[in-house]
Amino acid sequence: MAVVPIYYGSFASVKWTKKNTPKQKISDTDSSSEEESSFESLSTEDAYMFPIFGSVVLFSLYLVFKLLDKEYVNYLVTGYFAFLGVIALTNVGVHIIKNGSGLRLDAYKFVLTKKSKEIYKGTFTVIHLVTLFVSLLLTAYYVVTKNWIASNIFGLAFAFNAIQMLSIDSFKTGMILLSGLFFYDIFWVFGTEVMVTVAKSFDAPIKVVWPKQWFGLLPDETLQFTMLGLGDIVIPGIYVALCLRFDHSLYLKKNPNAKKYSSFPTPYFNTCFTAYILGLITTIVIMHTFKAAQPALLYLSPACILSVLVTGIVKNQLKEVFNYTAEDSEEQKKKKDSVKKMVSSDSEKDDGQTKQKKTRKTEVSDNIDVVGASGGAHTTEEEDYVEVSTSSLSSGKKKKKKSSKKKTG
C-alpha cells in the first residue's frame, strides 16, 4: 500500500512543457485544467522548520486526547477528514479514469468574480461529476462503519494527492527534511509515548493499517492491526518524486525536442524507490522481531539519502545533483511569461500608434484636398503646400507654409 501512491504520485508530479497546437487552442478540453493545477514547493527554510511545527502539532494532539473526551474529538476529526476525503477521492478517480481509458471530454468552465475582479476559476467534466458521486457514497460508508478498508482507501488517496502536489525545490532541501525528521521520529517514538498514543487514538485516515491475524480469532476477539503513518509514505515519497523529476530534467537537456509523455531513463528514481522498499521491509522485519513500534524514518531517511548520493558518485553527476533546483525552472517560466506580456503590451502600443498615425495622415490628406478644391475657384489664387514631418505628427501639430504663385493665361 505504501509503494503504490509513491510510484503513481511521482509520475503524476512530472510536468512536461506545454506545446499548444492551433487545434488545442480552439477546442476546450479537460486536459487544460490538469495543466493549471496548483503546486506547493518546500524550501530550505521550510525543511528546517518542519520538525519543529510537526512536534508542536503532535504534542498538541496528544494533550487534546489526554484532556478531552476521545469520542467527541473523533467526531470533529471525522467530519473534517470526510470533507477532505471527498476532494481527494474525486481527484484520484479522475486521474485513474483519464489515464486508464484515455477519455478527453469537453470541460465546463466557471469563474467566480466580485466587482469585475476574478476571485476563482475552475473547470470540470462529466468524469468529475461521476467520481464526485462515488466519493460521496464511499465517504458516507466510511463515516457510518469506520471500515478499515475504506480508511485505507482514504489514506492512499491523501498520500497520492500530497506526493503529486507537494514538491521539494532541491536535493539539499530534501536531505535536510529527511535528516530532521529522522531525529524527530526517533525522539517521539523511542523517547516518549506521544507518537504511538496519538496514532492509536486518532480515528481518522492518517495511516494505513493491516490485520495482524486473519484466521483463528475467537468470537470475542477483535482484529488487531499493524499501522504505517502517512508521513512515512508522503515525506519519502516527495523525495522519490524529486528523483524522478531530476531524471526528467536530465533527459530534456539531452533531448530538448522530445515528444510529450515519451519514455525516459530513470536511474535516480529506480535506485531511490528500491531503497525505500528495502528500508520499509527492514522496518517491518525489526518491528516483528522485537515486538515493538519502530520509527520508519529511522530506516527510510538514510536509505533514500544514500541512494541518491551513491548513484551520483557512480554516474559522476554529484555536482548536477546538488545544482538541480526546481525553482529555477519556475522562475524562468515566470520571466518568459513577463517578457511575453511586455512584448504583447508593446505591440499593442505600437499598433495604437500606427493607427493614430494613419488617422492623422488621412486628416492631413483631406485638408490638402479641401484646400486644392477651394483654390481652383479663383483666377488669381494662392496654393497651399503642406509639409508633414514625423515629429509634427507625433506632437499633433501641423505646420503650413504658404507661397503665392500667379497663374498666367
Summary of the structure (lengths in Angstrom):
residues: 409
radius of gyration: 33.2
end to end distance: 107.8
largest distance: 132.8
contacts: 1119
relative contact order: 0.10
helix: 67%
strand: 11%
